[in-house]
Amino acid sequence: MTDVFVDTSGGENDFGKIEANRRSNYKHFTSAYRYAFVSFKIDGKPYLIQPIDYVGEIPLEKGRYTYKINIDNLNSVYATLEFIED
């Protein structure tokens, strides 16, 4: 994945390139939720995870968290996000 970008509504970070089945370094966000807006490319094709809103969501406590990106269908432009508390 290239051009990996995450917006938690409490900060934005560019993660650049992340190899398949690898993790990025942790980055700081002022606040975050169990899901976020994520965009990236695979072989130049854009993909995204688009939350509707954060209504009813509670911001995460300070800590280390991972958003695991899953792609089930390379023919779609959508991916899914799995939340992991590290």
N, C-alpha and C positions, 0 to 999 in steps of 0.2 A: 504494500500500500504506500502511496506517495501523497504528498500534500495533505496529510492528516491534520484536521482542524477540529477542536472541541470548544463549544460554547456552553457553559453550565448555567447561564443567566447570572452568574456571579463571577464572571471572568472568562477570558478567551485565551487559548494557547494553541500555537502551531507545534505539532509533533514531528513534522517532516516525514521521513520515510521510516516505516516499520515493516520488517520482514515477517512473512507468514510464520505463525506459531511462536512469535517473539513478543517481548514486552518492551515498552518504552520506559524511559526514566520518569519518575514522578514529577509533576509540575504543580505549582501552587495556584489555587483558585480561592477567591475571597469567600465564596459559598458554592455549594453544589447540591444536586438532588440525585436520586437513584437512577435518573436518566438524563440525557443531555442531547443537544444538537451536535451531530458529528458529520463531517464531510471528508471524503478522501477519493483517491483514484486508484484503479487497478488497470495496468496497461493503458493508461490515458483515459479510461472510461470513468465518469463520475458516479459516485454512490453517496447516499446520505441516509441519516437517521434524523427524522424531523418530529420533535415533540409538538403536540398541539398547544399545551400550556402546562403550567405547574400548579394549577388550582388544586388545593387540598393536600399538596405535597409539603413535607416538612424538610427544611434544609438539613443536610448531614452534619453530624458533629465533626469537630476537627479530628483528622485521622488520615489513614492511607487507604485509598480505594482504587479499584481498577474497573474500567469499562472494557469488557471483552467484546470485540466486534465479531459477529458471525455473518457469513454470507452463504445462504442456501442456494441461491440461483444467480449465476453470473450474468444471466440474460435480463435480470431486473436491475433497477437503479436503487433499490432499497436493501438495507442490511438490518440486522437486529442487534440489540445491545443487551449484554448480560452484565449485571451489577455484581461486583465481588468486593466484600469487605476484607481487606488484607490484615 
